[in-house]
Amino acid sequence: MVSTLYPQIRDILRAHGCEFIRQGKGSHEIWRSPISNKYFSVPVTVKVKPTANAILRQAGIERRI
């Protein structure tokens, strides 16, 4: 079974000042980035690195998993 990358994503987002806004539909959460000043969704079930990195890019974070 493939483990989820969500805990890593969450920790990186918090370290860069992103804030959890609300629970979205299904397994998604809505976050806001102070860097990009945008709202974006984060699925709790992220299992592949390209998807995790795309989420970080949406937040304006250069770091990659």
PDBQT receptor file of N, H, CA, C and O in Angstrom, charges set to zero:
ATOM      1  N   MET A   1       0.836  -1.182   0.000  1.00  0.00    +0.000 N 
ATOM      2  CA  MET A   1       0.000   0.000   0.000  1.00  0.00    +0.000 C 
ATOM      3  C   MET A   1       0.880   1.246   0.000  1.00  0.00    +0.000 C 
ATOM      4  O   MET A   1       1.888   1.301   0.704  1.00  0.00    +0.000 OA
ATOM      5  N   VAL A   2       0.502   2.225  -0.779  1.00  0.00    +0.000 N 
ATOM      6  H   VAL A   2      -0.317   2.180  -1.351  1.00  0.00    +0.000 HD
ATOM      7  CA  VAL A   2       1.246   3.474  -0.860  1.00  0.00    +0.000 C 
ATOM      8  C   VAL A   2       0.809   4.387   0.278  1.00  0.00    +0.000 C 
ATOM      9  O   VAL A   2      -0.385   4.566   0.519  1.00  0.00    +0.000 OA
ATOM     10  N   SER A   3       1.778   4.957   0.970  1.00  0.00    +0.000 N 
ATOM     11  H   SER A   3       2.748   4.812   0.775  1.00  0.00    +0.000 HD
ATOM     12  CA  SER A   3       1.424   5.848   2.074  1.00  0.00    +0.000 C 
ATOM     13  C   SER A   3       1.076   7.230   1.532  1.00  0.00    +0.000 C 
ATOM     14  O   SER A   3       1.484   7.593   0.429  1.00  0.00    +0.000 OA
ATOM     15  N   THR A   4       0.336   7.984   2.299  1.00  0.00    +0.000 N 
ATOM     16  H   THR A   4       0.005   7.690   3.196  1.00  0.00    +0.000 HD
ATOM     17  CA  THR A   4      -0.076   9.320   1.895  1.00  0.00    +0.000 C 
ATOM     18  C   THR A   4       1.027  10.332   2.196  1.00  0.00    +0.000 C 
ATOM     19  O   THR A   4       1.756  10.194   3.178  1.00  0.00    +0.000 OA
ATOM     20  N   LEU A   5       1.139  11.333   1.356  1.00  0.00    +0.000 N 
ATOM     21  H   LEU A   5       0.546  11.445   0.559  1.00  0.00    +0.000 HD
ATOM     22  CA  LEU A   5       2.124  12.396   1.538  1.00  0.00    +0.000 C 
ATOM     23  C   LEU A   5       1.525  13.592   2.277  1.00  0.00    +0.000 C 
ATOM     24  O   LEU A   5       2.206  14.594   2.495  1.00  0.00    +0.000 OA
ATOM     25  N   TYR A   6       0.257  13.487   2.659  1.00  0.00    +0.000 N 
ATOM     26  H   TYR A   6      -0.296  12.673   2.481  1.00  0.00    +0.000 HD
ATOM     27  CA  TYR A   6      -0.428  14.609   3.289  1.00  0.00    +0.000 C 
ATOM     28  C   TYR A   6       0.292  15.160   4.522  1.00  0.00    +0.000 C 
ATOM     29  O   TYR A   6       0.420  16.379   4.632  1.00  0.00    +0.000 OA
ATOM     30  N   PRO A   7       0.770  14.326   5.460  1.00  0.00    +0.000 N 
ATOM     31  CA  PRO A   7       1.449  14.902   6.641  1.00  0.00    +0.000 C 
ATOM     32  C   PRO A   7       2.652  15.771   6.270  1.00  0.00    +0.000 C 
ATOM     33  O   PRO A   7       2.881  16.808   6.894  1.00  0.00    +0.000 OA
ATOM     34  N   GLN A   8       3.415  15.357   5.266  1.00  0.00    +0.000 N 
ATOM     35  H   GLN A   8       3.228  14.515   4.759  1.00  0.00    +0.000 HD
ATOM     36  CA  GLN A   8       4.559  16.155   4.817  1.00  0.00    +0.000 C 
ATOM     37  C   GLN A   8       4.097  17.473   4.208  1.00  0.00    +0.000 C 
ATOM     38  O   GLN A   8       4.663  18.527   4.500  1.00  0.00    +0.000 OA
ATOM     39  N   ILE A   9       3.079  17.418   3.370  1.00  0.00    +0.000 N 
ATOM     40  H   ILE A   9       2.620  16.562   3.133  1.00  0.00    +0.000 HD
ATOM     41  CA  ILE A   9       2.550  18.625   2.731  1.00  0.00    +0.000 C 
ATOM     42  C   ILE A   9       2.041  19.586   3.793  1.00  0.00    +0.000 C 
ATOM     43  O   ILE A   9       2.356  20.776   3.763  1.00  0.00    +0.000 OA
ATOM     44  N   ARG A  10       1.258  19.075   4.728  1.00  0.00    +0.000 N 
ATOM     45  H   ARG A  10       1.002  18.109   4.753  1.00  0.00    +0.000 HD
ATOM     46  CA  ARG A  10       0.698  19.905   5.796  1.00  0.00    +0.000 C 
ATOM     47  C   ARG A  10       1.802  20.601   6.585  1.00  0.00    +0.000 C 
ATOM     48  O   ARG A  10       1.702  21.795   6.869  1.00  0.00    +0.000 OA
ATOM     49  N   ASP A  11       2.849  19.867   6.940  1.00  0.00    +0.000 N 
ATOM     50  H   ASP A  11       2.930  18.897   6.709  1.00  0.00    +0.000 HD
ATOM     51  CA  ASP A  11       3.944  20.451   7.717  1.00  0.00    +0.000 C 
ATOM     52  C   ASP A  11       4.674  21.541   6.936  1.00  0.00    +0.000 C 
ATOM     53  O   ASP A  11       5.036  22.573   7.501  1.00  0.00    +0.000 OA
ATOM     54  N   ILE A  12       4.890  21.317   5.643  1.00  0.00    +0.000 N 
ATOM     55  H   ILE A  12       4.596  20.478   5.184  1.00  0.00    +0.000 HD
ATOM     56  CA  ILE A  12       5.561  22.320   4.810  1.00  0.00    +0.000 C 
ATOM     57  C   ILE A  12       4.684  23.560   4.672  1.00  0.00    +0.000 C 
ATOM     58  O   ILE A  12       5.174  24.685   4.770  1.00  0.00    +0.000 OA
ATOM     59  N   LEU A  13       3.388  23.355   4.442  1.00  0.00    +0.000 N 
ATOM     60  H   LEU A  13       2.990  22.441   4.362  1.00  0.00    +0.000 HD
ATOM     61  CA  LEU A  13       2.478  24.493   4.306  1.00  0.00    +0.000 C 
ATOM     62  C   LEU A  13       2.460  25.326   5.586  1.00  0.00    +0.000 C 
ATOM     63  O   LEU A  13       2.547  26.553   5.529  1.00  0.00    +0.000 OA
ATOM     64  N   ARG A  14       2.348  24.679   6.718  1.00  0.00    +0.000 N 
ATOM     65  H   ARG A  14       2.277  23.683   6.764  1.00  0.00    +0.000 HD
ATOM     66  CA  ARG A  14       2.335  25.404   7.997  1.00  0.00    +0.000 C 
ATOM     67  C   ARG A  14       3.643  26.144   8.243  1.00  0.00    +0.000 C 
ATOM     68  O   ARG A  14       3.638  27.269   8.744  1.00  0.00    +0.000 OA
ATOM     69  N   ALA A  15       4.763  25.520   7.893  1.00  0.00    +0.000 N 
ATOM     70  H   ALA A  15       4.767  24.606   7.486  1.00  0.00    +0.000 HD
ATOM     71  CA  ALA A  15       6.074  26.151   8.094  1.00  0.00    +0.000 C 
ATOM     72  C   ALA A  15       6.226  27.417   7.250  1.00  0.00    +0.000 C 
ATOM     73  O   ALA A  15       7.000  28.309   7.600  1.00  0.00    +0.000 OA
ATOM     74  N   HIS A  16       5.488  27.495   6.141  1.00  0.00    +0.000 N 
ATOM     75  H   HIS A  16       4.860  26.771   5.857  1.00  0.00    +0.000 HD
ATOM     76  CA  HIS A  16       5.553  28.674   5.275  1.00  0.00    +0.000 C 
ATOM     77  C   HIS A  16       4.404  29.647   5.541  1.00  0.00    +0.000 C 
ATOM     78  O   HIS A  16       4.179  30.570   4.758  1.00  0.00    +0.000 OA
ATOM     79  N   GLY A  17       3.692  29.446   6.623  1.00  0.00    +0.000 N 
ATOM     80  H   GLY A  17       3.875  28.696   7.259  1.00  0.00    +0.000 HD
ATOM     81  CA  GLY A  17       2.654  30.391   7.023  1.00  0.00    +0.000 C 
ATOM     82  C   GLY A  17       1.293  30.184   6.396  1.00  0.00    +0.000 C 
ATOM     83  O   GLY A  17       0.403  31.013   6.582  1.00  0.00    +0.000 OA
ATOM     84  N   CYS A  18       1.106  29.104   5.660  1.00  0.00    +0.000 N 
ATOM     85  H   CYS A  18       1.829  28.430   5.509  1.00  0.00    +0.000 HD
ATOM     86  CA  CYS A  18      -0.205  28.831   5.067  1.00  0.00    +0.000 C 
ATOM     87  C   CYS A  18      -1.178  28.452   6.173  1.00  0.00    +0.000 C 
ATOM     88  O   CYS A  18      -0.793  27.877   7.191  1.00  0.00    +0.000 OA
ATOM     89  N   GLU A  19      -2.439  28.782   5.958  1.00  0.00    +0.000 N 
ATOM     90  H   GLU A  19      -2.753  29.250   5.131  1.00  0.00    +0.000 HD
ATOM     91  CA  GLU A  19      -3.431  28.487   6.986  1.00  0.00    +0.000 C 
ATOM     92  C   GLU A  19      -4.575  27.630   6.442  1.00  0.00    +0.000 C 
ATOM     93  O   GLU A  19      -5.049  27.817   5.322  1.00  0.00    +0.000 OA
ATOM     94  N   PHE A  20      -4.991  26.695   7.272  1.00  0.00    +0.000 N 
ATOM     95  H   PHE A  20      -4.606  26.542   8.182  1.00  0.00    +0.000 HD
ATOM     96  CA  PHE A  20      -6.149  25.856   6.960  1.00  0.00    +0.000 C 
ATOM     97  C   PHE A  20      -7.381  26.737   7.090  1.00  0.00    +0.000 C 
ATOM     98  O   PHE A  20      -7.569  27.383   8.121  1.00  0.00    +0.000 OA
ATOM     99  N   ILE A  21      -8.227  26.774   6.061  1.00  0.00    +0.000 N 
ATOM    100  H   ILE A  21      -8.074  26.249   5.224  1.00  0.00    +0.000 HD
ATOM    101  CA  ILE A  21      -9.426  27.607   6.076  1.00  0.00    +0.000 C 
ATOM    102  C   ILE A  21     -10.654  26.795   6.467  1.00  0.00    +0.000 C 
ATOM    103  O   ILE A  21     -11.382  27.160   7.391  1.00  0.00    +0.000 OA
ATOM    104  N   ARG A  22     -10.880  25.685   5.755  1.00  0.00    +0.000 N 
ATOM    105  H   ARG A  22     -10.289  25.389   5.005  1.00  0.00    +0.000 HD
ATOM    106  CA  ARG A  22     -12.067  24.882   6.043  1.00  0.00    +0.000 C 
ATOM    107  C   ARG A  22     -11.948  23.527   5.370  1.00  0.00    +0.000 C 
ATOM    108  O   ARG A  22     -11.087  23.305   4.518  1.00  0.00    +0.000 OA
ATOM    109  N   GLN A  23     -12.823  22.636   5.770  1.00  0.00    +0.000 N 
ATOM    110  H   GLN A  23     -13.522  22.816   6.462  1.00  0.00    +0.000 HD
ATOM    111  CA  GLN A  23     -12.934  21.332   5.123  1.00  0.00    +0.000 C 
ATOM    112  C   GLN A  23     -13.682  21.527   3.817  1.00  0.00    +0.000 C 
ATOM    113  O   GLN A  23     -14.716  22.196   3.792  1.00  0.00    +0.000 OA
ATOM    114  N   GLY A  24     -13.182  20.958   2.740  1.00  0.00    +0.000 N 
ATOM    115  H   GLY A  24     -12.342  20.415   2.761  1.00  0.00    +0.000 HD
ATOM    116  CA  GLY A  24     -13.856  21.037   1.451  1.00  0.00    +0.000 C 
ATOM    117  C   GLY A  24     -14.743  19.820   1.259  1.00  0.00    +0.000 C 
ATOM    118  O   GLY A  24     -15.168  19.186   2.224  1.00  0.00    +0.000 OA
ATOM    119  N   LYS A  25     -15.016  19.503   0.002  1.00  0.00    +0.000 N 
ATOM    120  H   LYS A  25     -14.671  20.019  -0.782  1.00  0.00    +0.000 HD
ATOM    121  CA  LYS A  25     -15.837  18.330  -0.291  1.00  0.00    +0.000 C 
ATOM    122  C   LYS A  25     -15.001  17.065  -0.217  1.00  0.00    +0.000 C 
ATOM    123  O   LYS A  25     -13.844  17.045  -0.636  1.00  0.00    +0.000 OA
ATOM    124  N   GLY A  26     -15.585  16.035   0.308  1.00  0.00    +0.000 N 
ATOM    125  H   GLY A  26     -16.525  16.051   0.648  1.00  0.00    +0.000 HD
ATOM    126  CA  GLY A  26     -14.911  14.739   0.373  1.00  0.00    +0.000 C 
ATOM    127  C   GLY A  26     -13.646  14.788   1.200  1.00  0.00    +0.000 C 
ATOM    128  O   GLY A  26     -13.666  15.197   2.361  1.00  0.00    +0.000 OA
ATOM    129  N   SER A  27     -12.547  14.370   0.600  1.00  0.00    +0.000 N 
ATOM    130  H   SER A  27     -12.531  14.038  -0.343  1.00  0.00    +0.000 HD
ATOM    131  CA  SER A  27     -11.283  14.286   1.330  1.00  0.00    +0.000 C 
ATOM    132  C   SER A  27     -10.392  15.502   1.071  1.00  0.00    +0.000 C 
ATOM    133  O   SER A  27      -9.173  15.408   1.214  1.00  0.00    +0.000 OA
ATOM    134  N   HIS A  28     -10.970  16.630   0.697  1.00  0.00    +0.000 N 
ATOM    135  H   HIS A  28     -11.961  16.707   0.581  1.00  0.00    +0.000 HD
ATOM    136  CA  HIS A  28     -10.192  17.827   0.392  1.00  0.00    +0.000 C 
ATOM    137  C   HIS A  28     -10.310  18.878   1.494  1.00  0.00    +0.000 C 
ATOM    138  O   HIS A  28     -11.330  18.980   2.176  1.00  0.00    +0.000 OA
ATOM    139  N   GLU A  29      -9.244  19.651   1.647  1.00  0.00    +0.000 N 
ATOM    140  H   GLU A  29      -8.416  19.568   1.093  1.00  0.00    +0.000 HD
ATOM    141  CA  GLU A  29      -9.223  20.779   2.570  1.00  0.00    +0.000 C 
ATOM    142  C   GLU A  29      -8.902  22.037   1.769  1.00  0.00    +0.000 C 
ATOM    143  O   GLU A  29      -8.218  21.972   0.747  1.00  0.00    +0.000 OA
ATOM    144  N   ILE A  30      -9.397  23.173   2.235  1.00  0.00    +0.000 N 
ATOM    145  H   ILE A  30      -9.952  23.225   3.065  1.00  0.00    +0.000 HD
ATOM    146  CA  ILE A  30      -9.116  24.451   1.595  1.00  0.00    +0.000 C 
ATOM    147  C   ILE A  30      -8.106  25.199   2.460  1.00  0.00    +0.000 C 
ATOM    148  O   ILE A  30      -8.313  25.381   3.660  1.00  0.00    +0.000 OA
ATOM    149  N   TRP A  31      -7.016  25.627   1.837  1.00  0.00    +0.000 N 
ATOM    150  H   TRP A  31      -6.848  25.479   0.862  1.00  0.00    +0.000 HD
ATOM    151  CA  TRP A  31      -5.942  26.351   2.511  1.00  0.00    +0.000 C 
ATOM    152  C   TRP A  31      -5.743  27.694   1.822  1.00  0.00    +0.000 C 
ATOM    153  O   TRP A  31      -6.172  27.889   0.685  1.00  0.00    +0.000 OA
ATOM    154  N   ARG A  32      -5.076  28.638   2.537  1.00  0.00    +0.000 N 
ATOM    155  H   ARG A  32      -4.728  28.479   3.461  1.00  0.00    +0.000 HD
ATOM    156  CA  ARG A  32      -4.719  29.930   1.956  1.00  0.00    +0.000 C 
ATOM    157  C   ARG A  32      -3.237  30.166   2.160  1.00  0.00    +0.000 C 
ATOM    158  O   ARG A  32      -2.693  29.890   3.229  1.00  0.00    +0.000 OA
ATOM    159  N   SER A  33      -2.589  30.680   1.127  1.00  0.00    +0.000 N 
ATOM    160  H   SER A  33      -3.031  30.904   0.259  1.00  0.00    +0.000 HD
ATOM    161  CA  SER A  33      -1.158  30.964   1.189  1.00  0.00    +0.000 C 
ATOM    162  C   SER A  33      -0.920  32.464   1.297  1.00  0.00    +0.000 C 
ATOM    163  O   SER A  33      -1.447  33.227   0.488  1.00  0.00    +0.000 OA
ATOM    164  N   PRO A  34      -0.129  32.907   2.289  1.00  0.00    +0.000 N 
ATOM    165  CA  PRO A  34       0.214  34.324   2.364  1.00  0.00    +0.000 C 
ATOM    166  C   PRO A  34       1.253  34.705   1.301  1.00  0.00    +0.000 C 
ATOM    167  O   PRO A  34       1.426  35.886   1.000  1.00  0.00    +0.000 OA
ATOM    168  N   ILE A  35       1.934  33.722   0.740  1.00  0.00    +0.000 N 
ATOM    169  H   ILE A  35       1.793  32.762   0.984  1.00  0.00    +0.000 HD
ATOM    170  CA  ILE A  35       2.955  33.973  -0.279  1.00  0.00    +0.000 C 
ATOM    171  C   ILE A  35       2.293  34.330  -1.612  1.00  0.00    +0.000 C 
ATOM    172  O   ILE A  35       2.616  35.353  -2.215  1.00  0.00    +0.000 OA
ATOM    173  N   SER A  36       1.375  33.490  -2.064  1.00  0.00    +0.000 N 
ATOM    174  H   SER A  36       1.113  32.659  -1.574  1.00  0.00    +0.000 HD
ATOM    175  CA  SER A  36       0.699  33.727  -3.342  1.00  0.00    +0.000 C 
ATOM    176  C   SER A  36      -0.630  34.451  -3.154  1.00  0.00    +0.000 C 
ATOM    177  O   SER A  36      -1.238  34.895  -4.128  1.00  0.00    +0.000 OA
ATOM    178  N   ASN A  37      -1.083  34.572  -1.909  1.00  0.00    +0.000 N 
ATOM    179  H   ASN A  37      -0.589  34.211  -1.117  1.00  0.00    +0.000 HD
ATOM    180  CA  ASN A  37      -2.372  35.184  -1.566  1.00  0.00    +0.000 C 
ATOM    181  C   ASN A  37      -3.522  34.504  -2.316  1.00  0.00    +0.000 C 
ATOM    182  O   ASN A  37      -4.462  35.161  -2.763  1.00  0.00    +0.000 OA
ATOM    183  N   LYS A  38      -3.428  33.177  -2.444  1.00  0.00    +0.000 N 
ATOM    184  H   LYS A  38      -2.664  32.644  -2.081  1.00  0.00    +0.000 HD
ATOM    185  CA  LYS A  38      -4.452  32.394  -3.129  1.00  0.00    +0.000 C 
ATOM    186  C   LYS A  38      -4.987  31.298  -2.218  1.00  0.00    +0.000 C 
ATOM    187  O   LYS A  38      -4.323  30.854  -1.281  1.00  0.00    +0.000 OA
ATOM    188  N   TYR A  39      -6.211  30.880  -2.527  1.00  0.00    +0.000 N 
ATOM    189  H   TYR A  39      -6.750  31.241  -3.288  1.00  0.00    +0.000 HD
ATOM    190  CA  TYR A  39      -6.812  29.730  -1.872  1.00  0.00    +0.000 C 
ATOM    191  C   TYR A  39      -6.586  28.521  -2.778  1.00  0.00    +0.000 C 
ATOM    192  O   TYR A  39      -6.618  28.646  -4.002  1.00  0.00    +0.000 OA
ATOM    193  N   PHE A  40      -6.361  27.361  -2.181  1.00  0.00    +0.000 N 
ATOM    194  H   PHE A  40      -6.335  27.260  -1.186  1.00  0.00    +0.000 HD
ATOM    195  CA  PHE A  40      -6.136  26.150  -2.968  1.00  0.00    +0.000 C 
ATOM    196  C   PHE A  40      -6.612  24.950  -2.171  1.00  0.00    +0.000 C 
ATOM    197  O   PHE A  40      -6.677  24.992  -0.942  1.00  0.00    +0.000 OA
ATOM    198  N   SER A  41      -6.943  23.881  -2.881  1.00  0.00    +0.000 N 
ATOM    199  H   SER A  41      -6.890  23.847  -3.879  1.00  0.00    +0.000 HD
ATOM    200  CA  SER A  41      -7.423  22.677  -2.202  1.00  0.00    +0.000 C 
ATOM    201  C   SER A  41      -6.283  21.676  -2.054  1.00  0.00    +0.000 C 
ATOM    202  O   SER A  41      -5.401  21.569  -2.906  1.00  0.00    +0.000 OA
ATOM    203  N   VAL A  42      -6.334  20.951  -0.947  1.00  0.00    +0.000 N 
ATOM    204  H   VAL A  42      -7.051  21.038  -0.255  1.00  0.00    +0.000 HD
ATOM    205  CA  VAL A  42      -5.330  19.929  -0.654  1.00  0.00    +0.000 C 
ATOM    206  C   VAL A  42      -6.065  18.627  -0.355  1.00  0.00    +0.000 C 
ATOM    207  O   VAL A  42      -6.752  18.531   0.662  1.00  0.00    +0.000 OA
ATOM    208  N   PRO A  43      -5.933  17.621  -1.226  1.00  0.00    +0.000 N 
ATOM    209  CA  PRO A  43      -6.559  16.334  -0.925  1.00  0.00    +0.000 C 
ATOM    210  C   PRO A  43      -5.769  15.608   0.164  1.00  0.00    +0.000 C 
ATOM    211  O   PRO A  43      -4.538  15.603   0.147  1.00  0.00    +0.000 OA
ATOM    212  N   VAL A  44      -6.467  15.011   1.087  1.00  0.00    +0.000 N 
ATOM    213  H   VAL A  44      -7.467  15.016   1.101  1.00  0.00    +0.000 HD
ATOM    214  CA  VAL A  44      -5.822  14.291   2.189  1.00  0.00    +0.000 C 
ATOM    215  C   VAL A  44      -5.211  12.986   1.688  1.00  0.00    +0.000 C 
ATOM    216  O   VAL A  44      -4.397  12.374   2.380  1.00  0.00    +0.000 OA
ATOM    217  N   THR A  45      -5.594  12.568   0.510  1.00  0.00    +0.000 N 
ATOM    218  H   THR A  45      -6.255  13.065  -0.052  1.00  0.00    +0.000 HD
ATOM    219  CA  THR A  45      -5.163  11.271  -0.017  1.00  0.00    +0.000 C 
ATOM    220  C   THR A  45      -4.053  11.378  -1.063  1.00  0.00    +0.000 C 
ATOM    221  O   THR A  45      -3.957  10.512  -1.932  1.00  0.00    +0.000 OA
ATOM    222  N   VAL A  46      -3.214  12.412  -1.007  1.00  0.00    +0.000 N 
ATOM    223  H   VAL A  46      -3.292  13.116  -0.301  1.00  0.00    +0.000 HD
ATOM    224  CA  VAL A  46      -2.124  12.572  -1.978  1.00  0.00    +0.000 C 
ATOM    225  C   VAL A  46      -1.147  11.411  -1.831  1.00  0.00    +0.000 C 
ATOM    226  O   VAL A  46      -0.647  11.151  -0.736  1.00  0.00    +0.000 OA
ATOM    227  N   LYS A  47      -0.876  10.714  -2.935  1.00  0.00    +0.000 N 
ATOM    228  H   LYS A  47      -1.282  10.926  -3.824  1.00  0.00    +0.000 HD
ATOM    229  CA  LYS A  47      -0.001   9.539  -2.869  1.00  0.00    +0.000 C 
ATOM    230  C   LYS A  47       1.196   9.617  -3.801  1.00  0.00    +0.000 C 
ATOM    231  O   LYS A  47       2.095   8.781  -3.714  1.00  0.00    +0.000 OA
ATOM    232  N   VAL A  48       1.229  10.609  -4.697  1.00  0.00    +0.000 N 
ATOM    233  H   VAL A  48       0.499  11.289  -4.768  1.00  0.00    +0.000 HD
ATOM    234  CA  VAL A  48       2.346  10.714  -5.636  1.00  0.00    +0.000 C 
ATOM    235  C   VAL A  48       3.013  12.085  -5.519  1.00  0.00    +0.000 C 
ATOM    236  O   VAL A  48       2.351  13.098  -5.293  1.00  0.00    +0.000 OA
ATOM    237  N   LYS A  49       4.331  12.094  -5.677  1.00  0.00    +0.000 N 
ATOM    238  H   LYS A  49       4.869  11.271  -5.861  1.00  0.00    +0.000 HD
ATOM    239  CA  LYS A  49       5.111  13.319  -5.495  1.00  0.00    +0.000 C 
ATOM    240  C   LYS A  49       4.764  14.429  -6.487  1.00  0.00    +0.000 C 
ATOM    241  O   LYS A  49       4.735  15.592  -6.083  1.00  0.00    +0.000 OA
ATOM    242  N   PRO A  50       4.499  14.136  -7.765  1.00  0.00    +0.000 N 
ATOM    243  CA  PRO A  50       4.150  15.235  -8.676  1.00  0.00    +0.000 C 
ATOM    244  C   PRO A  50       2.913  16.020  -8.227  1.00  0.00    +0.000 C 
ATOM    245  O   PRO A  50       2.873  17.242  -8.369  1.00  0.00    +0.000 OA
ATOM    246  N   THR A  51       1.920  15.337  -7.695  1.00  0.00    +0.000 N 
ATOM    247  H   THR A  51       1.953  14.344  -7.579  1.00  0.00    +0.000 HD
ATOM    248  CA  THR A  51       0.730  16.018  -7.189  1.00  0.00    +0.000 C 
ATOM    249  C   THR A  51       1.078  16.854  -5.966  1.00  0.00    +0.000 C 
ATOM    250  O   THR A  51       0.623  17.991  -5.839  1.00  0.00    +0.000 OA
ATOM    251  N   ALA A  52       1.879  16.299  -5.070  1.00  0.00    +0.000 N 
ATOM    252  H   ALA A  52       2.249  15.376  -5.173  1.00  0.00    +0.000 HD
ATOM    253  CA  ALA A  52       2.297  17.037  -3.874  1.00  0.00    +0.000 C 
ATOM    254  C   ALA A  52       3.064  18.297  -4.262  1.00  0.00    +0.000 C 
ATOM    255  O   ALA A  52       2.846  19.359  -3.680  1.00  0.00    +0.000 OA
ATOM    256  N   ASN A  53       3.952  18.185  -5.234  1.00  0.00    +0.000 N 
ATOM    257  H   ASN A  53       4.129  17.322  -5.707  1.00  0.00    +0.000 HD
ATOM    258  CA  ASN A  53       4.733  19.338  -5.674  1.00  0.00    +0.000 C 
ATOM    259  C   ASN A  53       3.862  20.387  -6.357  1.00  0.00    +0.000 C 
ATOM    260  O   ASN A  53       4.130  21.582  -6.238  1.00  0.00    +0.000 OA
ATOM    261  N   ALA A  54       2.831  19.958  -7.067  1.00  0.00    +0.000 N 
ATOM    262  H   ALA A  54       2.613  18.987  -7.164  1.00  0.00    +0.000 HD
ATOM    263  CA  ALA A  54       1.905  20.898  -7.700  1.00  0.00    +0.000 C 
ATOM    264  C   ALA A  54       1.152  21.698  -6.644  1.00  0.00    +0.000 C 
ATOM    265  O   ALA A  54       0.906  22.891  -6.827  1.00  0.00    +0.000 OA
ATOM    266  N   ILE A  55       0.790  21.059  -5.553  1.00  0.00    +0.000 N 
ATOM    267  H   ILE A  55       0.990  20.090  -5.404  1.00  0.00    +0.000 HD
ATOM    268  CA  ILE A  55       0.112  21.754  -4.453  1.00  0.00    +0.000 C 
ATOM    269  C   ILE A  55       1.039  22.810  -3.865  1.00  0.00    +0.000 C 
ATOM    270  O   ILE A  55       0.613  23.934  -3.601  1.00  0.00    +0.000 OA
ATOM    271  N   LEU A  56       2.296  22.454  -3.660  1.00  0.00    +0.000 N 
ATOM    272  H   LEU A  56       2.641  21.541  -3.875  1.00  0.00    +0.000 HD
ATOM    273  CA  LEU A  56       3.258  23.415  -3.119  1.00  0.00    +0.000 C 
ATOM    274  C   LEU A  56       3.469  24.577  -4.084  1.00  0.00    +0.000 C 
ATOM    275  O   LEU A  56       3.611  25.719  -3.645  1.00  0.00    +0.000 OA
ATOM    276  N   ARG A  57       3.492  24.312  -5.389  1.00  0.00    +0.000 N 
ATOM    277  H   ARG A  57       3.376  23.385  -5.746  1.00  0.00    +0.000 HD
ATOM    278  CA  ARG A  57       3.625  25.388  -6.381  1.00  0.00    +0.000 C 
ATOM    279  C   ARG A  57       2.441  26.340  -6.311  1.00  0.00    +0.000 C 
ATOM    280  O   ARG A  57       2.613  27.554  -6.419  1.00  0.00    +0.000 OA
ATOM    281  N   GLN A  58       1.225  25.791  -6.130  1.00  0.00    +0.000 N 
ATOM    282  H   GLN A  58       1.085  24.805  -6.043  1.00  0.00    +0.000 HD
ATOM    283  CA  GLN A  58       0.042  26.641  -6.018  1.00  0.00    +0.000 C 
ATOM    284  C   GLN A  58       0.156  27.568  -4.818  1.00  0.00    +0.000 C 
ATOM    285  O   GLN A  58      -0.357  28.687  -4.835  1.00  0.00    +0.000 OA
ATOM    286  N   ALA A  59       0.827  27.097  -3.783  1.00  0.00    +0.000 N 
ATOM    287  H   ALA A  59       1.243  26.188  -3.770  1.00  0.00    +0.000 HD
ATOM    288  CA  ALA A  59       1.002  27.896  -2.573  1.00  0.00    +0.000 C 
ATOM    289  C   ALA A  59       2.156  28.888  -2.707  1.00  0.00    +0.000 C 
ATOM    290  O   ALA A  59       2.368  29.714  -1.820  1.00  0.00    +0.000 OA
ATOM    291  N   GLY A  60       2.903  28.811  -3.807  1.00  0.00    +0.000 N 
ATOM    292  H   GLY A  60       2.731  28.139  -4.528  1.00  0.00    +0.000 HD
ATOM    293  CA  GLY A  60       4.027  29.713  -4.005  1.00  0.00    +0.000 C 
ATOM    294  C   GLY A  60       5.294  29.258  -3.306  1.00  0.00    +0.000 C 
ATOM    295  O   GLY A  60       6.199  30.059  -3.073  1.00  0.00    +0.000 OA
ATOM    296  N   ILE A  61       5.363  27.979  -2.970  1.00  0.00    +0.000 N 
ATOM    297  H   ILE A  61       4.627  27.329  -3.159  1.00  0.00    +0.000 HD
ATOM    298  CA  ILE A  61       6.505  27.416  -2.248  1.00  0.00    +0.000 C 
ATOM    299  C   ILE A  61       7.404  26.692  -3.245  1.00  0.00    +0.000 C 
ATOM    300  O   ILE A  61       6.940  25.852  -4.015  1.00  0.00    +0.000 OA
ATOM    301  N   GLU A  62       8.685  27.022  -3.224  1.00  0.00    +0.000 N 
ATOM    302  H   GLU A  62       9.062  27.705  -2.599  1.00  0.00    +0.000 HD
ATOM    303  CA  GLU A  62       9.640  26.428  -4.163  1.00  0.00    +0.000 C 
ATOM    304  C   GLU A  62      10.086  25.027  -3.752  1.00  0.00    +0.000 C 
ATOM    305  O   GLU A  62      10.523  24.245  -4.596  1.00  0.00    +0.000 OA
ATOM    306  N   ARG A  63       9.981  24.711  -2.481  1.00  0.00    +0.000 N 
ATOM    307  H   ARG A  63       9.627  25.346  -1.795  1.00  0.00    +0.000 HD
ATOM    308  CA  ARG A  63      10.453  23.416  -1.980  1.00  0.00    +0.000 C 
ATOM    309  C   ARG A  63       9.712  22.267  -2.656  1.00  0.00    +0.000 C 
ATOM    310  O   ARG A  63       8.527  22.381  -2.968  1.00  0.00    +0.000 OA
ATOM    311  N   ARG A  64      10.411  21.174  -2.878  1.00  0.00    +0.000 N 
ATOM    312  H   ARG A  64      11.374  21.082  -2.625  1.00  0.00    +0.000 HD
ATOM    313  CA  ARG A  64       9.822  19.986  -3.490  1.00  0.00    +0.000 C 
ATOM    314  C   ARG A  64       9.946  18.798  -2.550  1.00  0.00    +0.000 C 
ATOM    315  O   ARG A  64      10.857  18.726  -1.726  1.00  0.00    +0.000 OA
ATOM    316  N   ILE A  65       9.018  17.878  -2.692  1.00  0.00    +0.000 N 
ATOM    317  H   ILE A  65       8.278  17.936  -3.362  1.00  0.00    +0.000 HD
ATOM    318  CA  ILE A  65       9.038  16.659  -1.876  1.00  0.00    +0.000 C 
ATOM    319  C   ILE A  65       9.801  15.596  -2.634  1.00  0.00    +0.000 C 
ATOM    320  O   ILE A  65       9.951  14.476  -2.145  1.00  0.00    +0.000 OA
TER     321      ILE A  65
